[in-house]
Amino acid sequence: MKAASINELKKELQIKTHVELLSFCLRLARSKKENKELLTFLLFEADDIANYIENVKDEITGLLNAIHISNAYYVKKSLRKILRQANKYIRFTSSKQAEAEILIHFCNGVNNFPGALNKSRALLKMYENQIKKIEESLATLHPDLQYDLRKNLKTR
């Protein structure tokens, strides 16, 4: 089955009644965990992005502290999982500032595992790619905000 384009979906949704739209949203929320998380963000957290970013940072910090550092394989696997989760939260906000702040926090946390970065080329490459993403995000922001966020980034 081929999915309809966004424009087609928009036109079709404009004709639907309020009750039908409500049932569609609830059905979407039941179908996938990520849809439910996005709907939760849009309904409860989209109004206060700063608080949302702080909650995401706290969650990332907790996940980073829970990593078993005994084996580089587990560190790499855990960091990739945390990065996937961080990227999901970034997608919800669709804000370059939120992207930069969350990725800076992640990279600063990764810097706490210096041995892992030196041992694993894959982790080092992942870290460097995130630094590139941060730079791309910062390039679109106001210069004062760029300065503040760059000051928070602790590079190797």
N, C-alpha and C positions, 0 to 999 in steps of 0.2 A: 504494500500500500504506500503510495506516494503522499508525503505530507504537503499540505497547502502552504502557500507563501504567507508571509506576515500580512501583506496587504489584503489578500483574500480573507484571512481570518478576521482582520479588523472590520472589513465590510460586513461579514456575516454576524459578528458579535454586536454590531450596531443595530441590527434588526431584532435581536433577541430581547425578551422581557427581563425585568429585574430578577424575577424568581428563577428563570432559566439560567441566567448568569450566575446566580448564587449556587445553584445545583452543580453547574460546571466547575466552579471554584472548589467546592467541597469534594467533588469527584476527583479532580486533579490532586488535591491534598491527600486523598486516600491512596492514590496510585503509586506515589514515589515519595521517599523520605525527603529528598531534596526539594520537591515541590512544596511540601509541607513546611520545610524550613524557610523557603523563600516567602511563602505566604505569611508566616509568623513574622519575618523581618519587615515585610511591607505593612502589616497591620499594627505591629507593636513597637518596632524599633527604628523605623525609617525617619521618624520625626527628630530623633536625638542621635545623630551620627557619631558625635564625639563620645557619648556613653557607649555606643555599640562598639566603637574601635577599642575603647578601654577594656570592655568585656572580652573581645577577641584576643587582645594582647595578654590578658590574664589567663585565658584558656591556653594560648600558645606557651606561655611561661610554665604553666602546670604540666603540659605535655612534654616540654623540653626537660623539665626536672625529673620526669618519670623514665627517661631513657636509660637503659642499661648500657653503660660504657665499657663493659667487659670485652665486647667484640665489635670490631669495626663494621661487620655485616649488620648487626642489630642497630647500630647508630645510623647507618645509611638508610636502612629500611624505615626506621622510625622518623628520621628527618624527612624522607620523601612523603610519608603519610601525613606528617604535620603540614608540609608544604601544600599538599593536595587540599587539605582542610582550609588552610589560609587562603588559597586561591578561590575556593568556593565562597568564602565569606567576602572576598574582594569582589567577586562577580555580583553578589547580592547588592552591594552598595553602588557599583558602577561609577565610582568616584576616584579620580587620579590621586587626590590627597589621601584618601583612605588606603589606596593601594600602596602608596609610598610609605605611609606610617606603619602599616602591618608588615610589609616586607622588610623595612628597616629593623623593626623589632625582631623579626625572625632571624635576619642576618646577624644582629647583635647576639642573639642566643646561640647561633651556630658558632660564633667566635669563642664561645665557652668550651668548645670541643676542639681545641687546636691540634691535638694529636690525631684526631680522626680526619681532619682536613689534610694533614700532611701524609697520612697513610693511604688515603683513598683518592685516587684521581677523579673518580666519578663524583664524590662529594665536593671536591674542589671546583669541578666544572659546574655543578649545580649552584654552588655559592656564587661563582662568577656570573652565571646567567641571571641570578636574582639581583646582583649589583647592577647589571645592564638594564634590567626591567625597572629598577628604582630610578636610574638615571633618565630613562625614557619618560617615566611618570613625572619626575621633577621638572623636566624641560617644559612641560605644559603648564606648570603652576606659576604663581606670582613670585617675583624675585625674593621678596622678604620671606615668604613661606619656604622657598627653595633653600635659603640660607639656614633657616631654623632646622629644617629636616636634615640637611647635609651635616649640620653640626651634631645631630643625634646619631648619625651613622658612624660606627667604629669599624673602619676597614682594617684588613690584616696588615 
